[in-house]
Amino acid sequence: MIRIAQPDDAVAIHAIYAPSVTHGVATFETVLPGVPAMRERIATRLAHYPWLVWESEGAVLAYAYASRFRDRAAYDWIAETSIYVREDAQRSGLARRLYGVLLEAMCLQGINQAVGVITLPGEPSVRLHEAMGFTPAGVWRQSGYKLGRWWDVGVWQKTLQLPADPPAPVVPFAVMRDNPALQALLAREP
């Protein structure tokens, strides 16, 4: 089932995230944040953006969230997306379904564009993003140093909906948590 993350999911989310920090490059974070910090991240991000988890038989197998793309107000209608899947649940198809629900929730908020930032070559992530309709938007060369080398980062972009002119304000996720359209989206069989 797909549901909104809760601060109590921090232990499971931290465990899914840890391999990417300690020996992967899906994130450029180099020090594990700890469960209390992860709990705070979940609570803080949910005020403005969706953070969703895929739960099966009481276990969190994956999570996906949106976050602010840039601090300037003119960027309010674009958000960066991230998804992490537990190693033993990868290549099961759940990432596409979870990511799809995340993108639809963002659309309900009034967000027009999603951006995925991928450490290259990042073939599984590139395949996922392109399967979800993202298109390449550029490469930041040698932009991160981790695990003893420099890494390029690719940017993928997806239009979620055509922007209104002028646009309505984006609805904070905390305000729309009980929105019937969001509840119907989450209740759909994955």
Protein Blocks (a to p, Z undefined) as FASTA:
>chain_A
ZZdddfklmmmmmmmmmmmmmmpckbccfbdebjklmmmmmmmmmmmmccddddeehiaf
bdcddddfbfcfklmmgccddddddfklgonlpmmmmmmmmmmmmmmnopabdcdddddf
klmmmmmmmmnopacfbdcehkbceehiacddddddddfbdcdddddddddfklmmmgmk
lmmmmmpcZZ
